[in-house]
């Protein structure tokens, strides 16, 4: 018990240290993240995640190592859907590109905290009430079906977010962005800025993503430490992944189809787990095949010069993290120099 607690504490210290290094050293000053910078940090985070997987192999053996790798690949794959949603959110609220990293940073911090709570609670519940494993399996099947049905839907509706509605009602807020601050002191009182409202939308969206990804990782292992560490390393690289792929993610036409198949596979694996223990190497192989097929199909479709013929049209600015105007500081400004360009809503107006 003491050794397990020590592992959790040591990993938590590592996470805090890496996040502090990121915020106070590498991104202390607000700036627009370039593709080159994003690629470098993506490589670093992926390298750290795989290196930790190597430690798990050496420390607990091939079974645990394979479970960690499978969990990491699942979470990393599902995070691609997060990238597209974040791009839509930032475009909807016209968040200046140089402030997006700060939003994603605190979004990741919140995601790690929430997921730690969900994972520990989930592991305890599954240990006490084994029948809940079947509830998770059905949940994954339903989620996979819903993702497949919405594979061509790219719209978001922050104005329907109940948490954002509550924040608008109870928290005084400025009508425009004030640099990268979430709160400012104005006229003797504290006011939230629209950046805080966007953070609320990002955090609430990630809670919904966690409902998909955490049960999917429990499909390959019941070890809470492996579930959390694979999840955390995948999430830590989400910011860099966003800046690297936000402009390309719309080209992955069959991404949602692959992710839906991944969730259905995880659900089926959970439902038959009491009757058939699938070897981890088989699970990992199926996961990689599903993802590989969806990527190859997407590349093939893109080379044909089009997207899925059934796909709904999406706002092209949503695919570009720098599409919003970073110079105006006005969240209502889309492209004032373009006639007929619709004004974007502030979080207060959305």
Order of alpha helices (4+ residues) and beta strands (2+ residues): alpha-alpha-alpha-alpha-alpha-alpha-beta-beta-alpha-alpha-alpha-alpha-alpha
